[in-house]
Amino acid sequence: MRSLRSLFKLTGPVELGWSDSNALGSRMFGLAPGQKSWDDLQEYHRKMFPIRAFIVYTLIDGFYFNVCGRIKRPLVDAHYWFVSHFVPSRRYHMLDLRQPKPGYRHGWIDSDGQMEYALFNILNNYVEYEMPHKYFPTEEDVANEPEEYGAREVLQHQRNNCLEVQTIHHYWNIERPAEEKQKNELLDKWIEVRHANGECEEAGVLRTKMNALDETSEAKLEEMMIRLIKVRRSMWT
């Protein structure tokens, strides 16, 4: 579209002083007071350059979407279906629940475990593949953002969401495995003591510690799952 506007000498957002770049807002998603949209630009062109605007927006755009689009769409859909089913990295409709060894790798798993692994695998995929491309405001960015129209508040909210994602990711990949290791060590010790001395006092103490650690660990897991659900709407790029 930009090349067509240039070819037919239709002024762009920068030439009109509406934007510092070739970008405008959208009425569909809301505009700040005084902000121009692509609809405003098209209306301006139709008013100031009716013939050229008719050629670009009605004839060329109409031909592309109504004719070329009908020919191209089935081919695009077929290609998208193929890669979505046969290219492993593009199987977005399938969620891999496997965990790093020696965790869950295959076979039957109860629904509670499925929910747990699904949520945090989605988080891991987001942090690894999407978050590096997402704008993560710094404290300085927030401080320098003007307060008009709530812009600073919006940027602070975005920063808080990014920090929250990092916190939950650190819990699942660092803190949670450390908790599991501690629980396994206590279990091994309890089995060893019980095998040697039966239900002795030391075995009882170890069992109490295991139960307390398990309750604390599960409460923390539930807290983090709830926090992840609450921040989910910020996890897009």
HELIX and SHEET records of a PDB file:
HELIX    1   1 ARG A    2  LEU A    7  1                                   6    
HELIX    2   2 ARG A   27  PHE A   29  5                                   3    
HELIX    3   3 TRP A   38  MET A   48  1                                  11    
HELIX    4   4 PRO A   50  ALA A   53  1                                   4    
HELIX    5   5 PHE A   54  ILE A   60  3                                   7    
HELIX    6   6 ASP A   61  PHE A   63  1                                   3    
HELIX    7   7 TYR A   64  CYS A   68  3                                   5    
HELIX    8   8 GLY A   69  PHE A   86  1                                  18    
HELIX    9   9 PRO A   88  ARG A   90  5                                   3    
HELIX   10  10 SER A  111  ASN A  125  1                                  15    
HELIX   11  11 TYR A  126  GLU A  130  3                                   5    
HELIX   12  12 MET A  131  HIS A  133  5                                   3    
HELIX   13  13 GLU A  139  ASN A  144  1                                   6    
HELIX   14  14 GLU A  148  GLY A  150  5                                   3    
HELIX   15  15 ALA A  151  HIS A  170  1                                  20    
HELIX   16  16 TYR A  171  GLU A  175  3                                   5    
HELIX   17  17 ARG A  176  ASN A  197  1                                  22    
HELIX   18  18 GLU A  201  VAL A  231  1                                  31    
HELIX   19  19 ARG A  232  SER A  234  5                                   3    
END                                                                             
